[in-house]
Structure formats: structure tokens, C-alpha cells
Amino acid sequence: MKFPISEATLVTYPGPVPTEVDVVVIGAGVIGVCTALFLAQDGHKVALLEKGRIACEQSSRNWGWIRQQGRDPDELPITAEANRLWRELAAQTNIDIGLVQGGVTYLAETAEEMETYANWLPHAKTHGVDSRLLSDAEIAQVFPGISRRFAGALHTPSDMRAEPWVTVPALAGIAARAGVTVVENCAVRCLDREAGRVSGVVTEAGVIKTTQVVLAAGAWSSLFLRNEGISLPQLSVRATVAATHPLPHLSQGAAAAENVAFRPRSDGGYSLAAGGFHELFVGPDAFRALPKFLTQLKQDPFGTRFLPKAPKGFPDAWGTKRKWKGDAPSPFEEMRVLNPLPNQKKLTDLCRDFAALFPQMGDVTLKTAWAGMIDTMPDVVPVMDRVDALPGLTIGTGFSGHGFGIGPGAGKVLAGLVTGADVAHDLTRFRLSRFSDGSPMDIGPSV
Ligand SMILES: NCCCC(=O)O
């Protein structure tokens, strides 16, 4: 994958690792970076450890949408807070992260979809989010030149966008200036425990003593937890994204139609993807988690296709180690950066469908394309919780493809869970125990 090189990504964090901190955050994606940042701004001594580079996985590979629209009602207040925090964070960095309030629009094919959107609007109103329905005529005003008619749309003017690959390293820069010790190329192999609670982490560069660990490891979280004896029914799906060459200006906003979602990019092109197209590599975790995912698979909100086996070294590949100790390399060192290949046919389809929707684009050609592994939970909302069975461990994972936009809000929540501060949100929906079935591998730490 070729990313645009920015000032932010040229900064590297070689270490060394500290010997003792108040909190270790595992994983420097948007969730881990924001959690570390807010903890440091609250006066805590924090180490943020990343096995590869900052935001080298899904946090740089997502669509760049900062979306409140259509969110699960329990996530919505956190995304509304994130919307405010994004503006504050953009003002704390001298790097242009491409933050633009251009709105997000869902184009509806059917009256049934419009009814679903209408039924969601009261949630937006409750949290002061400015979502509204658009008629077909209004759609043409927002997206001039659109070639076909729709049943209507859901539109949220206050939704935003930013350039993920520039943004998350820029946020890491703010965190580093706030005192976070950021270390790249440093895998955490496992946890240390004393008297049934967290006492440190074993990294490839030595042990760090700490009493608080936040696991924000995206697609790797469930593998890490399994080795700790904690079951998390999390899977990851491959999502293909493309960046076009510069094309005519359309609108400042991002939108999703049935076959193609698009966002204007800072470089004059568009990021293209398809919301209803995700691919699951079938491995042992997929079989294990199947019963918990059955409802989701029946409704199929992901438009999931199945691929026979994951590439070597992927979290749910058949040959990936499930058990290891701290004295030898872990699977996280064997694959520093999860870099799936994009689906070539989907790339062709995206160009065709975008050009058909907006004929003024002419020939749509791609500057680059990539894929990412989206970590997802059976109910498509994240886990943000302390692990009751292992005091000192907090989990922030399973953001199900929506983690970029909610990132700063989730970071505030996770920092609050660590410090015991009032997070001012009802977190019941995000509890780890919602997956509990009482089996031996179920949320209890192995000792
Ligand atoms: N996988 C969807 C990414 C963007 C969003 O819905 O916020």
C-alpha cells in the first residue's frame, strides 16, 4: 500500500521503553493514541506501545469519515462528544489533518430504508445532532450532477472527514508532547500478574511495570486475550478502499449509495469503498465465534463474503500460534503490519459505479488502493470495559469499522475507565460480560 507521506508520518518513535509507568496502552491506532493522550493530559505517566508503526493498520486504512449519523443509539452520545473533541484536537496540532465539516449522506433506494432513517431521527434529536431527511430534489442540490433518482436520503451536516494516515500520527504527536512515551516496533507479548491482578507487561524490549493496561489492539485483540485466558468473540473482515486521481469537485460531503461510498480527499481525489462488501477469512476463531455471530450473519449488515483461509501470520490464520510465553517472539512480532491485498474486482466495480453515479467525473482511475482488517463484534458495537476477572486490564476494541470517527470520544471513555473518572455515558451496552456464556474460556483469566 502506498500512503501519502506527511510530516506526521516522518516522525518515528524508536524507544527505549520505560521501566515503570502508571498505564501501558497496547496498540497505537486511533483508539490507543487518544486514550494515551487523554490519560497524559490528566497527569498520568503513560507508555503507548505499537508493534509496527503508528496507525499502520485499520486506523490509517479506513474511509476517513467522522460520522454521528446512523450510529447505534448507545454510541451516539460518544460520537457527538467525539465530534467536538476532533475540533479541539485539530487545533492542538500544527499539521493539517484535512478536517472538514462536509456532512455525511446515506442515499436510500427504498421507502423502507427511508422509514428506518426516519425512525432513527429521534435519537439524533435527543443528542443535539442535526440529522435530517432529504428529498430526491434536495439530494441533487447537495450532489449536483447525480445521475439517478433515490427514495431520499439521511443527511447530517455536522458530520466531518479527515485524512486518516495524516491524522492519527498527528494525534500521536500531541500525545508525545503531552508526555506519553510512544514506542514503535515494540510488541507486547503478554501481561505480568501478581496476586491475581496486572503487574506489568512483557514486551520484546523488556518488562514494564504497571498496574493498568489498556488493550486497544484492533484485529489482534482477541488473539492477545486468548493467550491470557480471556475469551472475546471478535472477528475481522477485509475491507477494500481506493483513492482516485484528482477529479472534478462535487461536494464537501461524504456519502454512501448501495454500491459505492465516497469521500472527497485533501489531494483532490476521492476515497471509494463499498459499505455492503466485506470478506471474512475463515479460521479457527471464525468457527469458535460462529454461534455468537449467527444473528449478524442472517441480517448480514456487512454483506459478508467468505474466503477459505487467511494469509499466513494473520490473527485468525490456521497456523497462527494461539499460546505463547513472554520469553520468545509472539505472533505480533511475526506480523508487524497487517496489510491485506485489496479485492481487485471490487476496485474495478467501484470506479465503474462512481463514474455511473456522477457522469461528470469522466474516466475514474485509481492513484492507489489498499485493504484493512476491520475488527468486529457480534452486535457491531465495541467493547469498552474493565475486565472484572483481571483487575488492571481495560479493553477498548471491536469498533466494527466505525472507530476512526468515534476515536477521541472512545479515548475519553477508556481513560475514564482507567482512572475511575465519571465518563458521563451509559456504558452498559459496551460491557464485556454481554458475551458471557459461562464456558471455561469465558472472561476468566487463566492463572
Ligand atoms: N466501514 C465504514 C466506515 C465509515 C463509517 O461508516 O463511519
The ligand as a Gaussian input file, in Angstrom:
#p B3LYP/6-31G(d) Opt

LIG

0 1
 N      -16.825000       0.912000       7.453000
 C      -17.479000       2.180000       7.492000
 C      -16.547000       3.315000       7.687000
 C      -17.057000       4.650000       7.774000
 C      -18.192000       4.908000       8.662000
 O      -19.243000       4.316000       8.470000
 O      -18.113000       5.746000       9.545000

